[in-house]
């Protein structure tokens, strides 16, 4: 979808097939990429072909596979060529009179065929200088909200604070914001639930982070607000 991006900016990689023959099978695996976080887009197993005019001819086409890529470092990266192994059904003339009578004088045979994609070069720009100290690693468009399940409780009762980071970008790769609980609180590791779906722009949805803490002494305590910073692609 783009060949110049920032670190962690989403790229949609699409493999589309154009064919003039009866394509029975096609197999090609995405190679393992270094320094790129890859998420495969779920597509129907049963492919639906549509007609498309390309370079003066009509082809049957379908999107075979798609991936969303998140480059993890700046510099030049390359998506290597992939070789797809296909099986084509082709009719050939037959000298057998039985085939001539029942099959119109032809047999169907299967032919194996290999096709390769071109390499793709991508230029990944570093994020601008001056990252805030609390930079989350988030690249995209996000907002954050918080809630608490109880404000009046007894000593040794647990409270849960929920942070929700919503938006589109590299949601799964964002680091958890830090909540500065009072010293008298016993704090447990947060529970994270990524409620996301893949889109052209990256992962869309919510990253829900729940913090469990237990106050060990009576009193009135203040839990400060959470600071969250990210790099906004659009602005």
Residue pairs with C-beta under 8 A, 6 or more apart in sequence:
1 11
1 12
1 13
1 14
1 200
2 11
3 120
3 121
3 122
3 123
4 122
4 123
4 125
5 11
5 71
5 122
5 123
5 124
5 125
6 124
6 125
6 126
6 127
6 139
6 231
6 233
7 71
7 72
7 73
7 74
7 124
7 125
7 126
7 127
7 139
8 70
8 71
8 72
8 127
8 137
8 138
8 139
8 169
8 170
8 173
8 231
9 70
9 71
9 139
9 140
9 169
9 170
9 202
9 233
10 68
10 69
10 70
10 140
10 169
10 170
10 200
10 201
10 202
10 203
11 68
11 69
11 70
11 71
11 122
12 66
12 67
12 68
12 69
12 200
13 66
13 67
13 68
13 69
13 79
13 120
14 63
14 65
14 66
15 28
15 63
15 64
15 65
15 66
15 82
15 84
15 117
16 61
16 62
16 63
16 64
17 23
17 26
17 61
17 62
17 64
17 84
18 52
18 54
18 59
18 60
18 61
19 49
19 59
19 60
19 61
20 57
20 59
20 60
21 88
21 89
21 90
22 88
22 89
22 90
23 60
23 86
23 87
23 88
24 86
24 87
24 88
24 89
24 110
25 85
25 86
25 87
26 64
26 84
26 85
26 86
26 87
27 84
27 85
27 86
28 64
28 65
28 82
28 83
28 84
28 85
28 117
29 82
30 38
30 40
30 65
30 67
30 82
31 80
31 82
33 69
33 77
33 79
35 71
35 72
35 73
35 77
36 69
36 70
36 71
36 72
36 77
37 69
37 70
37 72
37 170
37 173
38 67
38 68
38 69
38 70
39 67
39 68
39 70
39 198
39 203
40 65
40 66
40 67
41 65
41 66
41 67
41 68
41 198
42 198
43 63
43 64
43 65
43 66
47 62
47 64
48 62
49 60
49 61
49 62
50 60
50 61
50 62
51 58
51 59
51 60
51 61
52 58
52 59
52 60
52 61
53 59
54 61
64 84
68 198
68 199
68 200
68 202
68 203
69 79
70 170
70 173
70 202
71 77
71 122
71 124
73 124
74 124
74 125
74 126
75 124
76 121
76 122
76 123
76 124
77 121
77 122
77 124
78 119
78 120
78 121
78 122
79 119
79 120
79 121
79 122
80 119
81 116
81 117
81 118
81 119
82 116
82 117
83 114
83 115
83 116
83 117
84 114
84 115
84 116
84 117
85 112
85 113
85 114
86 112
86 113
86 114
86 115
87 110
87 111
87 112
87 113
88 110
88 111
88 112
88 113
89 108
89 109
89 110
90 108
90 109
90 110
90 111
91 106
91 107
91 108
91 109
92 106
92 107
92 108
92 109
93 105
93 106
94 100
94 103
94 105
94 106
94 107
99 105
99 106
99 107
127 139
127 231
128 231
131 229
132 229
134 177
134 178
134 227
134 228
134 229
135 229
135 230
135 231
136 174
136 175
136 177
136 228
136 229
136 230
137 170
137 173
137 174
137 175
137 230
138 165
138 169
138 170
138 171
138 173
138 174
138 228
138 229
138 230
138 231
139 169
139 170
139 230
139 231
139 233
140 167
140 168
140 169
140 170
140 171
140 201
140 202
140 230
140 231
140 232
140 233
141 167
141 168
141 169
141 232
141 233
141 234
142 165
142 166
142 167
142 168
142 169
142 171
142 174
142 228
142 230
143 165
143 166
143 167
144 163
144 164
144 165
144 166
144 177
144 226
144 228
145 163
145 164
145 166
146 161
146 162
146 163
146 164
146 225
146 226
147 161
147 162
148 159
148 160
148 161
148 162
148 223
149 159
149 160
149 161
149 162
150 157
150 159
153 159
153 215
155 215
155 216
155 217
155 218
156 214
156 215
156 216
157 214
157 215
158 212
158 213
158 214
159 212
159 213
159 214
159 215
160 210
160 211
160 212
161 179
161 210
161 211
161 213
161 223
162 208
162 209
162 210
162 211
163 176
163 177
163 179
163 208
163 209
163 210
163 211
163 226
164 206
164 207
164 208
164 209
165 171
165 174
165 177
165 206
165 207
165 209
165 228
166 205
166 206
166 207
167 204
168 199
168 201
168 202
168 203
168 204
169 201
169 202
169 203
169 230
169 233
170 202
170 203
171 194
171 196
171 202
171 203
171 204
171 205
171 206
171 207
172 194
172 196
172 203
172 207
174 207
174 230
176 190
176 192
176 209
177 209
177 226
177 227
177 228
178 226
179 211
179 223
179 224
179 226
180 223
180 224
181 187
181 211
181 213
181 223
182 215
182 221
182 222
182 223
184 215
184 216
184 217
184 219
184 221
185 213
185 214
185 215
185 216
185 221
186 213
186 214
186 216
187 211
187 212
187 213
188 211
188 212
188 213
190 209
190 210
190 211
190 212
191 209
191 210
191 212
192 207
192 208
192 209
192 210
193 207
193 208
193 210
194 203
194 205
194 206
194 207
194 208
195 205
195 206
195 207
195 208
196 203
196 204
196 205
196 206
196 207
197 203
197 204
197 205
198 204
215 221
